[in-house]
Amino acid sequence: MEAHEILCGWFWRLCQNARRRKAYVVYANGDVETRNNFLFFSASPKIEPGAEIVVPQKIERPPMTPGERITILSSVVSMAAVVITAMSRF
């Protein structure tokens, strides 16, 4: 067990399933603010007394089957063929 797991305990397991980039703050008056990012700059909302920090969970998706991968690949290849054919005719 790593040091940060010992320090965080059960909270660490919650962090593994958290969508931290989608976190937002709900203030006592009902206002909602998210983190603002622009290029290399970011601004976090101010945490005030009575504010609630909400961190949604990650959505668990089953892995793609080989059939699904083949379907997507064949669709991309056929669309590329259509584009190449259309470009060569004009």
Sine and cosine of phi, psi and omega as CSV:
sin_phi,cos_phi,sin_psi,cos_psi,sin_omega,cos_omega
0.00,0.00,0.71,-0.71,-0.04,-1.00
-0.99,0.12,0.31,-0.95,-0.08,-1.00
-0.87,0.49,-0.67,0.74,-0.03,-1.00
-0.93,0.38,-0.46,0.89,0.06,-1.00
-0.94,0.33,-0.61,0.79,0.02,-1.00
-0.92,0.39,-0.67,0.74,-0.03,-1.00
-0.92,0.38,-0.67,0.74,-0.08,-1.00
-0.99,0.10,-0.46,0.89,0.01,-1.00
0.88,0.48,-0.77,-0.63,-0.05,-1.00
-0.91,0.42,-0.46,0.89,-0.02,-1.00
-0.90,0.43,-0.54,0.84,0.00,-1.00
-0.88,0.48,-0.65,0.76,0.01,-1.00
-0.91,0.42,-0.56,0.83,0.06,-1.00
-0.92,0.39,-0.57,0.82,-0.01,-1.00
-0.91,0.41,-0.48,0.88,-0.02,-1.00
-0.91,0.42,-0.53,0.85,-0.03,-1.00
-0.98,-0.18,0.19,0.98,-0.09,-1.00
-1.00,0.01,0.62,-0.79,0.14,-0.99
-0.99,-0.12,0.98,0.19,-0.13,-0.99
-0.88,0.47,-0.50,0.86,0.01,-1.00
-0.95,0.33,-0.31,0.95,0.00,-1.00
-0.99,-0.17,0.20,0.98,-0.01,-1.00
-0.92,0.38,0.49,-0.87,0.04,-1.00
-0.54,-0.84,0.25,-0.97,-0.03,-1.00
-0.90,-0.43,0.76,-0.65,0.09,-1.00
-0.94,-0.33,0.89,-0.46,-0.02,-1.00
-0.99,0.12,0.25,-0.97,-0.05,-1.00
-0.88,0.48,-0.49,0.87,-0.01,-1.00
-1.00,0.09,0.01,1.00,0.05,-1.00
0.98,-0.17,-0.15,0.99,0.04,-1.00
-0.92,0.39,0.52,-0.85,0.01,-1.00
-0.82,-0.57,0.73,-0.68,0.04,-1.00
-0.74,-0.68,0.61,-0.79,0.08,-1.00
-0.91,-0.43,0.12,-0.99,0.05,-1.00
-0.97,0.24,0.71,-0.70,-0.01,-1.00
-0.98,-0.20,0.81,-0.58,0.02,-1.00
-0.85,-0.52,0.70,-0.71,0.09,-1.00
-0.57,-0.82,0.92,-0.40,-0.05,-1.00
0.79,0.62,-0.91,-0.41,-0.03,-1.00
-0.99,-0.11,0.01,1.00,-0.07,-1.00
-0.97,-0.23,0.59,-0.81,0.09,-1.00
-0.60,-0.80,0.55,-0.84,0.01,-1.00
-0.77,-0.64,0.84,-0.55,0.02,-1.00
-1.00,-0.08,0.55,-0.84,0.03,-1.00
-0.94,0.35,0.49,-0.87,0.04,-1.00
-0.96,0.27,0.68,-0.73,0.05,-1.00
-1.00,-0.10,0.85,-0.52,-0.02,-1.00
-0.91,-0.42,0.31,-0.95,0.07,-1.00
-0.85,0.53,0.72,-0.69,-0.02,-1.00
1.00,0.00,-0.08,1.00,0.01,-1.00
-0.98,0.20,0.50,-0.87,0.00,-1.00
-0.87,-0.49,0.80,-0.60,0.02,-1.00
-1.00,-0.09,0.82,-0.57,-0.04,-1.00
-0.91,-0.41,0.82,-0.57,0.05,-1.00
-0.84,-0.54,0.96,-0.30,-0.03,-1.00
-0.93,0.36,0.36,-0.93,0.03,-1.00
-0.99,0.10,0.43,-0.90,0.11,-0.99
-0.95,0.33,0.56,-0.83,0.04,-1.00
-1.00,0.09,0.83,-0.56,0.02,-1.00
-0.99,0.15,0.88,-0.48,0.01,-1.00
-0.91,-0.41,0.67,-0.75,0.07,-1.00
-0.94,0.33,0.52,-0.86,0.01,-1.00
-0.91,0.42,0.47,-0.88,-0.01,-1.00
-0.94,0.33,0.62,-0.78,0.05,-1.00
-0.99,0.16,0.34,-0.94,0.05,-1.00
-0.84,0.54,-0.58,0.82,0.03,-1.00
-0.89,0.45,-0.65,0.76,0.03,-1.00
-0.92,0.40,-0.64,0.77,0.02,-1.00
-0.90,0.44,-0.67,0.74,0.01,-1.00
-0.91,0.42,-0.65,0.76,0.02,-1.00
-0.87,0.48,-0.73,0.69,0.00,-1.00
-0.90,0.43,-0.70,0.71,-0.01,-1.00
-0.88,0.47,-0.69,0.72,-0.01,-1.00
-0.92,0.39,-0.56,0.83,0.05,-1.00
-0.91,0.41,-0.69,0.73,0.01,-1.00
-0.90,0.43,-0.68,0.74,0.00,-1.00
-0.91,0.42,-0.67,0.75,0.00,-1.00
-0.93,0.38,-0.60,0.80,0.07,-1.00
-0.92,0.40,-0.61,0.79,0.05,-1.00
-0.90,0.44,-0.64,0.77,0.03,-1.00
-0.89,0.45,-0.65,0.76,0.03,-1.00
-0.89,0.45,-0.70,0.71,0.00,-1.00
-0.90,0.43,-0.70,0.71,0.00,-1.00
-0.89,0.45,-0.67,0.75,0.03,-1.00
-0.89,0.45,-0.70,0.72,0.01,-1.00
-0.90,0.43,-0.62,0.78,-0.01,-1.00
-0.94,0.33,-0.56,0.83,-0.03,-1.00
-0.96,0.28,-0.38,0.92,-0.02,-1.00
-0.99,0.11,-0.33,0.95,-0.03,-1.00
-0.95,-0.30,0.00,0.00,0.00,0.00
